Amino acid sequence: MTADREPVIRLLAEIWAASGYLCGQRLKAALPHWLPWLTRRTAVTPAVEAQLRRISARQIDRRLRDRKRRLKRRLYGTTRPGSLLKQQIPIKTEHWDVRTPGYLEIDLVSHAGASAAGEFLHTVDGVDIHTTWVERQAVMGKSRHGVVQAMTTIESQLPFPLRGVDSDNGSEFIHDHLLAWCQQRPVGRQVQFTRSRPYKKDDNAHVEQKNWTHVRKLVGWERYDTEAARTALNALYADLRLFQNLFQPAMKLVRKVRVGSRLIRRYEAPQTPFERVRACADADPQKVAALEQVLKTTDPFALSQRIDRHLERLWALATRATRTPREAAPRPPQLRASTPWRGWTFSPRVQRQTPALPRTGRS
């Protein structure tokens, strides 16, 4: 590596870590949002800044390849199917192809830890199909009142009118309270309520992806079952809302093309969800103006550090089961602010040790 490349890669890695370990294409689109604040925090020569602005997405991936190998990913979840009102809530069978914001896929992510006994926190997760805007709210349990209250908060935070919600068949969504919340509105402002086909997780692929990238990957698999944890989790989501919607570009799938046995996916150029919202004629102008001011005045590096502190407080509030000496499990690694929360989380579940298979005649 030549000497003139070292400061470029060092600063690029600093932005990459603070912005959430984005892929090369997304990081390339994020650089214009992060570079002005980087130059305020550290000395950046005009030549280095010019190189950072010129670097291509493929070069970014090559330069950061070794660091990316350290990231771990795991996922699991639990919900129970609901049966009430299924006849009144239509199944959405066609693919999402909306040209206006306001149509959300919603889902519930549990924070039960290793045991689903008793009451514990859940995250109501919602993603807008057109803009990829994401909102989340933590609730205690899966009560109808709690879910409706979370949906009311989510709707109030959206920078555009809510037009429709699509959920899975879980009992936390398929009930008369949420149906009435969608339908009992002034004429012309009713919210369309649809559900996916039973046992077809791909019908909710958008929110299933966000369940991992925007909830589980950050919060992990610990158990949270106190009001203090709920307050801390919602404080975390308040800052993540700005961080991920204003400063993290997202890629949208445009189409899939089959070439022989291969399925090739074509994506739009990466944009932040707010950039997509700003381009929509149906967006709320007052909320867009307020978010524009937040974007101009918020240091994303400081916001990233604030998220670290939120996570420190949240992890301290996790409910960890006590074990007898015979049941003692391996001690998990210490989670600190330096832990790369944006790309790796620790699972308390012990991995199964699979013995290596004997080698056969082929080498």
C-alpha positions in Angstrom: 0.0 0.0 0.0 1.5 3.3 -1.0 1.9 6.1 1.6 -0.6 8.4 -0.1 -3.4 5.7 0.2 -3.0 5.1 3.9 -4.8 8.3 5.2 -7.5 7.8 2.6 -8.2 4.2 3.8 -7.9 5.2 7.5 -10.5 7.9 7.1 -12.7 5.7 4.9 -12.6 3.0 7.6 -13.6 5.6 10.2 -16.6 6.7 8.2 -17.5 3.0 7.4 -17.5 2.1 11.1 -19.4 5.1 12.3 -22.0 4.9 9.5 -23.0 1.3 10.2 -20.6 -0.9 8.2 -22.3 -0.1 4.9 -21.4 -2.0 1.7 -19.4 -0.2 -1.0 -22.3 1.1 -3.0 -24.2 2.4 0.0 -21.0 3.9 1.6 -20.2 5.7 -1.7 -23.7 7.3 -1.6 -23.2 8.2 2.1 -19.9 9.9 1.8 -21.4 13.3 0.8 -23.4 13.3 4.1 -20.4 12.3 6.3 -17.4 14.1 4.7 -18.4 17.6 5.8 -18.6 16.5 9.4 -15.4 14.4 9.2 -13.5 17.6 8.1 -14.7 19.3 11.2 -13.5 16.5 13.5 -10.1 15.8 12.0 -7.5 17.4 9.7 -8.2 16.3 6.1 -6.1 17.7 3.3 -7.8 18.8 0.1 -6.0 16.0 -1.8 -7.2 13.3 0.6 -10.8 14.8 0.5 -10.7 14.7 -3.3 -9.6 11.1 -3.3 -12.4 10.2 -0.9 -14.9 11.8 -3.1 -13.5 10.1 -6.2 -13.2 6.6 -4.8 -15.5 4.1 -6.5 -17.8 1.6 -4.7 -15.6 -1.4 -5.9 -12.5 0.2 -4.6 -14.2 0.7 -1.2 -15.1 -2.9 -1.0 -11.6 -4.0 -1.9 -9.9 -1.6 0.6 -12.2 -2.8 3.5 -12.4 -6.5 2.6 -10.3 -7.7 5.6 -12.4 -5.7 8.1 -15.7 -7.1 6.7 -14.6 -10.7 7.4 -14.9 -10.0 11.2 -18.6 -9.4 11.2 -21.0 -12.1 12.5 -24.7 -12.5 11.7 -27.5 -14.6 13.3 -31.2 -14.4 13.5 -34.2 -16.0 15.2 -37.7 -15.0 16.2 -41.0 -16.2 17.7 -44.6 -15.3 17.1 -47.9 -17.2 17.4 -50.5 -17.3 14.6 -53.8 -15.5 15.1 -57.2 -16.7 13.9 -59.6 -13.9 14.8 -61.0 -11.7 12.0 -59.0 -13.5 9.3 -62.1 -13.4 7.0 -62.4 -9.6 7.4 -58.7 -8.8 6.7 -57.9 -9.6 3.0 -54.8 -11.4 2.0 -52.3 -9.4 -0.1 -51.2 -11.8 -2.9 -49.6 -9.4 -5.4 -46.1 -8.0 -5.0 -45.8 -4.4 -3.7 -45.6 -2.0 -6.6 -46.6 1.3 -5.1 -45.5 4.7 -6.3 -46.5 6.7 -3.3 -45.4 6.6 0.3 -47.6 5.4 3.2 -47.9 1.7 2.7 -46.1 -0.1 5.6 -45.2 -3.7 6.2 -45.3 -4.3 10.0 -44.0 -7.1 12.2 -43.2 -7.9 15.8 -39.7 -8.8 17.1 -39.5 -10.4 20.6 -36.9 -9.7 23.2 -37.5 -12.8 25.3 -33.9 -14.0 25.7 -33.6 -17.8 26.3 -37.1 -18.1 27.8 -40.5 -17.1 26.5 -42.1 -17.3 29.9 -43.8 -14.3 31.4 -44.1 -10.8 29.9 -41.3 -9.2 28.0 -40.6 -6.5 25.5 -41.4 -6.6 21.8 -40.5 -4.2 19.0 -43.2 -3.1 16.6 -41.2 -2.7 13.4 -42.6 -0.9 10.3 -41.0 -0.2 6.9 -42.5 2.0 4.1 -42.3 0.2 0.8 -41.8 3.2 -1.5 -39.2 5.2 0.6 -37.7 2.4 2.8 -38.4 4.7 5.8 -38.4 2.7 9.0 -40.1 3.3 12.4 -40.0 1.2 15.5 -41.6 1.3 19.0 -41.0 -1.0 22.0 -44.0 -2.3 23.8 -44.5 -4.5 26.9 -46.0 -7.8 25.9 -48.2 -8.3 22.8 -51.5 -6.8 24.1 -53.9 -5.3 21.6 -53.8 -2.0 23.4 -50.0 -1.9 23.4 -49.7 -2.7 19.7 -52.4 -0.1 18.7 -50.6 2.5 20.9 -47.3 1.7 19.2 -48.9 2.1 15.7 -50.4 5.4 16.7 -46.9 6.7 17.7 -45.4 5.3 14.5 -48.1 7.0 12.4 -47.4 10.4 14.2 -43.7 10.2 13.3 -44.1 9.3 9.6 -43.3 12.3 7.3 -46.2 11.3 5.0 -49.8 10.1 5.4 -50.3 6.4 6.4 -52.4 4.7 3.7 -52.0 1.0 4.4 -50.5 -1.6 6.6 -49.7 -5.3 5.8 -48.9 -7.7 8.6 -48.3 -11.4 9.1 -51.0 -13.6 10.6 -49.9 -13.2 14.2 -52.5 -12.7 16.9 -50.8 -9.5 17.9 -52.0 -7.9 14.6 -55.1 -9.9 13.6 -57.7 -8.5 16.1 -60.6 -6.1 16.1 -58.7 -3.3 17.9 -56.2 -2.8 15.0 -58.9 -3.3 12.4 -61.0 -0.6 14.0 -57.9 1.7 14.3 -57.5 1.4 10.5 -61.1 1.7 9.5 -62.7 4.1 12.0 -61.4 7.3 10.5 -62.8 10.2 8.5 -63.9 9.5 4.9 -60.9 9.4 2.6 -58.4 8.8 5.5 -59.1 5.1 6.2 -56.0 2.9 6.3 -56.0 -0.3 4.2 -55.3 -3.4 6.3 -54.1 -6.5 4.6 -52.2 -9.7 5.7 -49.8 -12.1 4.2 -50.5 -15.7 3.3 -50.0 -18.1 6.2 -46.5 -19.6 6.4 -45.2 -17.4 3.5 -42.5 -15.2 5.1 -41.4 -13.9 1.7 -44.7 -12.0 1.5 -43.2 -9.7 4.2 -39.7 -9.7 2.9 -39.2 -6.0 3.4 -39.9 -5.9 7.1 -38.3 -9.3 7.7 -35.0 -7.8 6.4 -35.4 -4.8 8.7 -36.2 -7.1 11.6 -32.5 -8.2 11.3 -30.7 -5.0 10.1 -32.6 -2.5 12.2 -33.6 -4.5 15.3 -32.0 -7.8 16.0 -28.5 -7.0 14.7 -28.3 -4.0 17.2 -30.3 -5.1 20.2 -29.3 -8.8 20.1 -31.0 -11.7 21.8 -31.0 -10.6 25.5 -34.2 -10.6 27.6 -35.8 -7.2 28.4 -38.8 -7.3 30.6 -38.9 -4.1 32.6 -40.4 -0.6 32.1 -36.9 0.9 32.5 -35.7 -1.3 29.6 -38.7 -0.2 27.5 -37.8 3.4 28.1 -34.2 2.8 27.2 -35.1 0.9 24.1 -37.4 3.6 22.8 -34.7 6.2 23.5 -32.4 4.2 21.4 -34.9 3.9 18.6 -35.4 7.7 18.7 -31.8 8.2 17.7 -31.6 5.2 15.4 -34.6 6.7 13.6 -32.5 9.8 12.6 -29.3 7.8 12.0 -30.8 5.2 9.7 -33.4 7.4 7.9 -31.2 10.5 7.4 -27.6 9.2 7.1 -27.7 5.6 5.9 -28.4 5.1 2.2 -30.6 2.1 1.3 -30.8 0.1 -1.9 -34.2 -0.6 -3.5 -34.7 -3.6 -5.8 -36.0 -2.6 -9.2 -36.4 -5.9 -11.0 -35.2 -9.5 -11.2 -33.9 -10.8 -14.5 -33.4 -14.6 -15.0 -30.4 -15.5 -17.2 -30.3 -19.2 -17.6 -30.2 -20.7 -14.1 -29.1 -17.4 -12.5 -31.4 -14.7 -11.0 -29.9 -11.3 -11.4 -31.2 -8.5 -9.2 -31.1 -4.8 -10.4 -31.2 -2.0 -7.8 -31.7 1.7 -7.8 -28.8 3.9 -7.0 -28.5 4.0 -3.2 -30.4 6.9 -1.5 -31.2 7.6 2.1 -34.9 7.1 3.0 -35.2 10.9 3.6 -33.9 11.6 0.1 -36.7 9.5 -1.2 -39.3 11.1 1.1 -38.1 14.6 0.0 -38.7 13.7 -3.7 -42.3 12.7 -3.0 -45.1 15.2 -3.7 -47.3 13.5 -1.0 -44.8 14.1 1.9 -45.8 16.4 4.7 -44.0 19.7 3.9 -43.8 20.8 7.6 -42.2 17.5 8.7 -39.9 17.4 5.7 -38.7 21.0 6.6 -38.1 20.0 10.2 -36.1 16.9 9.1 -34.1 19.0 6.7 -33.1 21.2 9.6 -32.1 18.2 11.6 -30.0 16.8 8.7 -28.1 20.1 8.5 -27.4 20.5 12.2 -26.8 16.9 13.3 -23.3 15.6 13.5 -23.6 11.9 12.4 -20.4 10.9 14.3 -21.8 12.4 17.5 -25.1 10.7 16.8 -23.3 7.4 16.4 -21.5 7.8 19.7 -24.8 8.6 21.4 -26.2 5.3 20.1 -23.3 3.6 21.7 -24.2 5.1 25.0 -27.9 4.1 24.6 -26.8 0.5 23.9 -24.6 0.5 27.0 -27.5 1.5 29.2 -29.8 -1.0 27.5 -27.4 -3.9 27.9 -27.1 -3.1 31.6 -30.9 -3.5 31.9 -31.1 -7.0 30.4 -32.5 -9.7 32.6 -30.1 -12.6 32.7 -31.1 -15.9 34.2 -29.0 -17.2 37.1 -27.7 -20.7 36.7 -26.5 -23.4 39.1 -22.8 -24.4 38.8 -23.8 -27.5 36.9 -25.7 -25.5 34.4 -23.1 -22.7 34.1 -22.7 -21.6 30.6 -19.6 -20.0 29.0 -19.3 -16.4 29.9 -20.3 -14.1 27.1 -17.9 -11.4 25.9 -18.0 -8.0 27.6 -20.1 -5.6 25.6 -18.7 -2.1 25.5 -19.1 1.0 23.5 -16.2 -0.1 21.4 -18.0 -3.3 20.4 -19.0 -3.0 16.7 -22.7 -3.0 17.3 -23.5 -2.0 13.7 -22.1 -5.2 12.3 -22.0 -7.9 15.0 -24.0 -9.0 18.0 -23.5 -11.7 20.6 -26.1 -14.5 20.8 -26.4 -16.1 24.3 -27.3 -19.4 22.7 -24.4 -21.9 22.7 -23.4 -23.0 19.3 -23.7 -26.7 18.5 -20.2 -28.2 17.9 -20.6 -30.3 14.8 -17.7 -32.8 14.4 -15.8 -32.6 11.1 -16.8 -35.3 8.6 -14.0 -37.7 7.5 -12.4 -36.9 4.2 -13.3 -39.1 1.2 -11.3 -39.9 -1.9 -11.7 -36.4 -3.3 -9.4 -33.8 -2.1 
